[in-house]
Amino acid sequence: MKTTLLLISGALLLHTTSLNAQQQTAEPCGQVEYQKQLEQQHPGFREQMDRVYRMASDYANGVSLRKNIVADTVFTIPVVFHVLYNNNAENIPDSLIYSQLFALNRDFRKRNADTTSIRTLFRPRAADTKIQFVLAAKDPSGKATNGINRVSTTKATFGSFNLNDDMKFSSRGGTDAWNTAKYLNIWVCDLSVQNIDALLGYAYPPVDAPNWNSGSFPPSPEHEGVALHYKIVGINNPRATGSLASSRNGRTAVHEVGHFLGLRHVWGDPPNGVSGCAVDDGIDDTPLCASQSSFDCNKSRNTCNTGAGDEPDQVENYMDYSAHTCQTMFSKKQMNIMRFCLVTFRSSLYQAEISSDTFISGIRMFPNPSVDGIITVEIEPALLGKHRYFLTLTDMNGRLILDAEPCIQMSQRLDLSRFSRGTYYAELRDENGNIAVREKLLRF
Ligand SMILES: [Zn+2]
């Protein structure tokens, strides 16, 4: 396969590859260039991002004691799509947004039918990340919304040589983010550069801004989110033709949200001049590989020989540049990275649901997981009028922590902060011993 490198203005490097001159495939992702840009604007960005990634990969590899704590929790992230349009074509229909959301949930929850094409070697590593997405139901002012924010713009394109993030600011022809601590913001806009559809998306990685290195200044949170080219949003977008034809199954967004949640490309993005096999993505269930796939599905590809136990490149991974029809999995350690980054650096972005048994409705325990160890037990007044409730709490070893503590108020504070981090089991019973709620509580 012939690979062409296209250098525009020396700033934004866009790769294209082609089977022939007529059939070109655009690079899906401007992530590496975007990060270089952020480093220029915010010196220390790269170091901060690397620090966060080391913490996340340590966790993913099981070095951290927190291993598996969050395994059963489903994290649900509210999403707002900002559709910025300069013409009718860019004002993409709701149906494409809905199908994009479907594609995110299909792939993050491992509900994609094409997992059958994952090689036997890698199939046990494919993860249901238990991260899912809903369209925001309320806007930042509390008003009902369908999660789609349409804004007309006079700007012809938001694609630029230096990935300047104009789409994220009303003052620059875009539209301001909704509180990035509460929503995943996805800006859908024209990302073409000089009429070339080579840049399809990029994402803001977790950098733990509150702990920014002294002496440098953190980027503002208004930048956080994902930018997508309007032509590749959703499934079977009618604009995804020609060079974009292989980007019709919504997987550019899957890849970019992976970056947003802390993932790197499977080849580790080595700096210029460094051998690809010298740099890894830091986790061992995505085999060491030297470079990106060439937008194909070459399952005999093996770019780094690691000796005993050597494995081929995992071209099935969403974080490679293989053909989108070839990309069918996140690995379990990638899942760990994303879940760690969510809980640690984007902790107000999601709602957590634990698989638990609720025998009667009207009782809630939240937040769960709890970062500071404080959990509120809320009981509806109508229930308190009929019963008295008692709370029992045990740790993972079955040790009793609280024994039949009366819960007689509508809102009761449960303080786990003095206990070590981990999983606890709460049982709320009425005065007759009938279980009302059994819940797994997570204390981070
Ligand atoms: Zn990427």
Residues whose N, C-alpha, C, O or C-beta is under 5 A from the ligand:
A	BS01	ZN	C29 Q31
